[in-house]
Amino acid sequence: MAGNHEKRMLSSLTNALRILRSYSLDKPSQGITELAASLKLGKSTVHRLVSTLSHEGFLVKDAETQKYRLGFSVLALSGVVTSTLDVYHESLPVVRKLVDTVGETAHIGILEGSDVIYIMKIECNHHVRFLTHVGRRNPLYCTSSGKVLLAHKELPFIQKVIENGLVKHTANTITDPAQLLQHLQKVKKDGCATSYEELLEGVHSIAAPIRDYTGQVVAAITLVGPKQRMTRSKVPFLIKKVKEAGQEISEKLGYYKRQ
């Protein structure tokens, strides 16, 4: 009986975490029916878990819409995580300087499962809106930051990403496995990656790796902008600046490249 009780408790915890993880800037509020359908859970189960999460301050019910949004308990935890992330702390001044220097928006991205997730975004002054925000997930194989992270993973991981499917987002998306593997080898050799309208039409990006004190690639720094400004003629200059920024952050994390 004790074993069954422990299994039920673990299942409830897993489902509660799934509820919290289902929220994003794209889905800031959700109702019981919506949550039950998206997570394939019974309404009674979702209602019970949502009630518990609300009682603990992780969810808040909107009296007007009757939907739930994330509460301040999540914000408190996220503040603890952010403040203790060395990558975030050490990157912030470097990313700000990069944005001021080149006049384009910059991100810091890390590997989360089989996606790149952005933990920082510093906007430029051009007020051009891109479909990126802190917490957003994007594919690894067609974003410059994702390709940097993917290029430094082991072959079995890369093959798993390929097996999950290389969706063609634009005419420039690499969907041929052999071509992607060759491309990733070049990314690793060059120490940078580019994405010319591979995820979004009209958007270019350039990324470089960030390493920790062991030399492991733990994040990527990315510049992103419209193709009208991030022209091919400017790419060498932008690559230089992004790689310099990545190296500076890496050194702050204790990494020193052997000459």
C-alpha positions as CSV (number, residue, x, y, z in Angstrom):
1,M,0.0,0.0,0.0
2,A,2.8,2.4,0.9
3,G,4.3,1.8,-2.6
4,N,1.0,2.6,-4.3
5,H,0.7,5.8,-2.2
6,E,4.2,6.9,-3.2
7,K,3.4,6.3,-6.8
8,R,0.2,8.4,-6.6
9,M,2.1,11.2,-4.9
10,L,4.8,11.1,-7.6
11,S,2.2,11.1,-10.3
12,S,0.5,14.1,-8.7
13,L,3.8,16.0,-8.4
14,T,4.6,15.2,-12.1
15,N,1.3,16.5,-13.3
16,A,1.5,19.6,-11.1
17,L,4.8,20.4,-12.7
18,R,3.4,19.7,-16.2
19,I,0.7,22.3,-15.4
20,L,3.2,24.9,-14.5
21,R,5.4,24.2,-17.5
22,S,2.5,24.6,-19.8
23,Y,2.4,28.3,-19.2
24,S,4.4,30.7,-21.5
25,L,4.2,34.3,-22.8
26,D,2.2,32.7,-25.7
27,K,-0.2,31.1,-23.2
28,P,-0.3,33.3,-20.1
29,S,-3.7,32.2,-18.8
30,Q,-5.5,28.9,-19.1
31,G,-8.8,27.4,-17.9
32,I,-9.4,24.0,-16.4
33,T,-10.9,22.6,-19.6
34,E,-8.0,23.9,-21.7
35,L,-5.4,22.5,-19.3
36,A,-7.1,19.1,-19.2
37,A,-7.2,18.9,-23.0
38,S,-3.6,20.0,-23.6
39,L,-2.2,17.8,-20.9
40,K,-4.6,14.8,-21.6
41,L,-5.7,14.7,-18.0
42,G,-9.1,14.4,-16.4
43,K,-10.8,17.7,-15.4
44,S,-11.2,16.5,-11.8
45,T,-7.5,15.8,-11.6
46,V,-6.6,19.2,-13.1
47,H,-9.1,21.0,-10.8
48,R,-7.6,19.3,-7.7
49,L,-4.0,20.1,-8.7
50,V,-4.8,23.7,-9.7
51,S,-6.6,24.3,-6.4
52,T,-3.4,23.1,-4.6
53,L,-1.1,25.2,-6.7
54,S,-3.4,28.3,-6.2
55,H,-3.4,27.7,-2.4
56,E,0.4,27.8,-2.5
57,G,0.5,30.9,-4.6
58,F,1.9,29.3,-7.8
59,L,-1.4,30.0,-9.7
60,V,-3.8,32.9,-9.5
61,K,-7.4,32.8,-10.7
62,D,-8.7,35.7,-12.7
63,A,-12.2,36.5,-11.3
64,E,-13.4,37.9,-14.7
65,T,-12.2,35.2,-17.1
66,Q,-12.2,32.3,-14.6
67,K,-8.8,31.3,-16.0
68,Y,-5.6,30.8,-14.1
69,R,-2.2,32.5,-14.5
70,L,1.1,32.1,-12.8
71,G,1.4,33.5,-9.3
72,F,4.0,35.3,-7.4
73,S,5.5,32.1,-5.9
74,V,6.8,31.3,-9.4
75,L,8.2,34.8,-9.7
76,A,10.0,34.4,-6.4
77,L,11.6,31.1,-7.5
78,S,12.5,32.5,-10.9
79,G,14.3,35.4,-9.2
80,V,16.4,32.9,-7.1
81,V,17.3,30.9,-10.3
82,T,18.2,34.0,-12.3
83,S,20.3,35.5,-9.5
84,T,22.3,32.3,-9.2
85,L,22.8,31.6,-12.8
86,D,26.5,32.5,-13.4
87,V,25.9,32.7,-17.1
88,Y,23.1,35.3,-16.7
89,H,25.1,37.4,-14.2
90,E,28.4,37.4,-16.1
91,S,26.7,37.9,-19.5
92,L,24.6,40.9,-18.7
93,P,27.2,43.7,-19.0
94,V,28.8,42.1,-22.0
95,V,25.5,41.7,-23.9
96,R,24.6,45.3,-23.1
97,K,27.9,46.5,-24.5
98,L,27.5,44.3,-27.6
99,V,24.0,45.8,-28.3
100,D,25.3,49.3,-27.8
101,T,28.3,48.6,-30.2
102,V,26.4,47.0,-33.1
103,G,22.9,48.3,-32.7
104,E,21.1,45.0,-32.9
105,T,19.2,42.9,-30.4
106,A,21.1,40.2,-28.6
107,H,20.2,37.0,-26.7
108,I,21.7,34.4,-24.4
109,G,20.4,30.9,-25.1
110,I,20.9,27.6,-23.3
111,L,20.1,24.0,-24.2
112,E,16.8,22.8,-22.7
113,G,15.8,19.3,-23.8
114,S,16.0,19.4,-27.6
115,D,15.4,23.2,-27.9
116,V,17.3,26.4,-27.3
117,I,15.6,28.5,-24.6
118,Y,16.4,32.2,-24.2
119,I,17.4,33.3,-20.7
120,M,18.2,36.9,-21.6
121,K,17.2,39.4,-24.3
122,I,18.5,42.9,-24.7
123,E,16.7,45.0,-27.2
124,C,18.3,47.5,-29.6
125,N,16.8,50.9,-30.2
126,H,15.3,50.1,-33.6
127,H,12.1,48.8,-32.1
128,V,11.8,45.9,-34.5
129,R,9.7,43.1,-33.0
130,F,11.0,39.6,-33.3
131,L,9.2,36.4,-32.2
132,T,11.6,35.9,-29.3
133,H,11.3,36.6,-25.6
134,V,12.9,35.3,-22.4
135,G,11.6,31.8,-21.8
136,R,10.8,31.1,-25.5
137,R,11.9,27.9,-27.0
138,N,13.1,27.6,-30.6
139,P,14.5,24.6,-32.6
140,L,18.2,23.8,-32.5
141,Y,18.8,23.0,-36.1
142,C,17.6,26.3,-37.7
143,T,18.7,29.0,-35.3
144,S,22.2,30.3,-34.9
145,S,22.2,29.8,-31.1
146,G,20.7,26.4,-31.5
147,K,23.3,25.3,-34.1
148,V,26.1,26.4,-31.8
149,L,24.8,24.4,-28.9
150,L,24.0,21.4,-31.2
151,A,27.4,21.4,-32.9
152,H,29.1,20.8,-29.5
153,K,26.9,17.9,-28.5
154,E,27.7,14.2,-29.0
155,L,26.6,12.5,-32.2
156,P,23.9,10.4,-30.6
157,F,22.2,13.6,-29.3
158,I,22.4,15.2,-32.8
159,Q,21.0,12.1,-34.4
160,K,18.1,12.1,-32.0
161,V,17.3,15.7,-33.0
162,I,17.4,14.7,-36.6
163,E,15.1,11.7,-35.9
164,N,12.6,14.0,-34.2
165,G,12.2,15.7,-37.6
166,L,13.7,18.6,-39.4
167,V,10.7,20.8,-40.1
168,K,11.0,23.2,-43.0
169,H,10.2,26.6,-41.6
170,T,11.4,28.6,-44.6
171,A,13.0,27.9,-48.0
172,N,16.4,28.2,-46.3
173,T,15.9,25.7,-43.5
174,I,18.3,22.8,-43.6
175,T,16.2,19.6,-43.6
176,D,18.7,17.1,-45.2
177,P,20.4,15.2,-42.3
178,A,23.7,14.8,-44.1
179,Q,23.8,18.5,-45.0
180,L,23.0,19.4,-41.4
181,L,25.8,17.2,-40.0
182,Q,28.3,18.8,-42.4
183,H,27.1,22.2,-41.5
184,L,27.4,21.5,-37.8
185,Q,31.0,20.4,-38.3
186,K,31.8,23.8,-39.9
187,V,30.0,25.6,-37.0
188,K,32.2,23.8,-34.5
189,K,35.4,24.5,-36.6
190,D,34.6,28.2,-37.2
191,G,33.5,28.9,-33.6
192,C,30.3,30.6,-34.8
193,A,27.0,30.0,-36.6
194,T,24.7,32.0,-38.8
195,S,21.1,31.6,-39.7
196,Y,20.0,33.5,-42.8
197,E,16.2,33.3,-42.8
198,E,16.2,29.7,-41.7
199,L,13.5,30.1,-39.0
200,L,11.8,33.3,-40.0
201,E,11.6,35.1,-43.3
202,G,13.6,38.4,-43.3
203,V,15.5,37.6,-40.1
204,H,19.3,36.9,-39.9
205,S,21.2,35.9,-36.8
206,I,24.8,35.2,-35.7
207,A,25.9,33.2,-32.6
208,A,29.0,32.2,-30.8
209,P,29.6,29.7,-28.0
210,I,30.0,30.5,-24.3
211,R,32.2,28.1,-22.3
212,D,32.5,27.4,-18.6
213,Y,35.8,26.8,-16.8
214,T,36.0,23.2,-18.0
215,G,35.7,24.3,-21.7
216,Q,32.3,22.9,-22.1
217,V,29.8,25.0,-24.2
218,V,27.1,25.9,-21.7
219,A,25.3,28.7,-23.7
220,A,25.3,30.8,-26.9
221,I,25.3,34.5,-27.4
222,T,23.3,35.7,-30.5
223,L,22.8,38.8,-32.5
224,V,19.5,39.0,-34.4
225,G,18.2,41.6,-36.8
226,P,16.4,42.1,-40.1
227,K,18.3,41.1,-43.3
228,Q,18.1,44.8,-44.5
229,R,20.5,45.8,-41.6
230,M,22.4,42.5,-41.0
231,T,23.6,42.3,-44.6
232,R,26.2,39.9,-45.9
233,S,28.8,42.7,-46.1
234,K,28.4,43.4,-42.4
235,V,28.6,39.7,-41.4
236,P,32.4,39.6,-40.9
237,F,32.3,42.5,-38.5
238,L,29.3,41.1,-36.6
239,I,30.9,37.7,-36.3
240,K,34.0,39.3,-34.9
241,K,32.0,41.2,-32.3
242,V,29.8,38.2,-31.3
243,K,32.9,35.9,-30.9
244,E,34.7,38.5,-28.8
245,A,31.6,38.8,-26.6
246,G,31.4,35.0,-26.3
247,Q,35.0,34.8,-25.4
248,E,34.7,37.6,-22.8
249,I,31.8,35.9,-21.1
250,S,33.7,32.6,-21.2
251,E,36.7,34.1,-19.5
252,K,34.4,35.6,-16.8
253,L,33.2,32.0,-16.2
254,G,36.8,30.9,-15.8
255,Y,37.6,29.6,-19.3
256,Y,40.9,30.5,-20.8
257,K,41.7,29.4,-24.3
258,R,45.0,27.7,-24.7
259,Q,47.1,29.4,-27.4
